[in-house]
Amino acid sequence: MNRVALIVAGGKGVRMGAQIPKQFIPLHGKPLLMWTIENLHQCDTSMELYLALSSEQHENWRQLCEKHDFRIPHHLVDGGATRFESVKKGLEGINADDETLVAIHDGVRPFVNKAVVEGCFQKAALTKAAIPVLPVTETLREINEDSSKTVDRSRFKLVQTPQVFQMGVLRRAYAQPYNEAFTDDASVVEALGLPISFVEGNRENIKITTPFDLKIAEILLP
């Protein structure tokens, strides 16, 4: 099956507290988003890359690519005001048949490894929907109005990206009206009644959303 990746980078970075969107924050000399694209390209050089950015950021991105001599081939498509809207609009910009496998990846996750990407594609080729997950290692407590209790952490998983689906599944999923329960692409797809398959993720594949995450990224980068 053909493979494409949609990198979603429309966030404003409120939790980062920076003057610029977090995907453009410099990290070891170039914007964070470039590290993500470069890493995903190295995981599978045959994969066609699409980048969903809000239209007002397109020219800024082009200038950054010129400034940093960034030449990894990718298509620039319009994003939206929310993640759901960005993925929905991004999918509209991809010319692919319903059998194509699409990996949707956060623009601020520059450390996914090749084994995870390949595992998600292979699993999705069999099941139509696959996501990388990790076990919960901390104790979890469920908070109620006036009490709390420890819950069995073995029943929970931490979810990462890229999340890989057949294009036909994604088109049907994102034709649904937005729901607040849609926190990632898997939650949109499972609203169709389709099961989600799991692949073991990698611990380094953090989503950089806070200044602390940025410090970790500075250590992890070569």
GIFEN-V237716 format. One line per field, one symbol per residue. ss: DSSP state (a for helix, b for strand, c for the rest). A space follows every 50 residues. Layout:
# GIFEN-V237716
ss->???
This chain:
# GIFEN-V237716
ss->ccbbbbbbcccccaaacccccaaacbbccbbaaaaaaaaaaaaccccbbb bbbcaaaaaaaaaaaaacccccccbbbbccccaaaaaaaaaacccccccc bbbbbbcccccccaaaaaaaaaaaaaacbbbbbbbccccbbbbccccbbb bcaaacbbbbbbbbbbaaaaaaacccccccccccaaaaaaccccccbbbb ccccccccccaaaaaaaaaacc
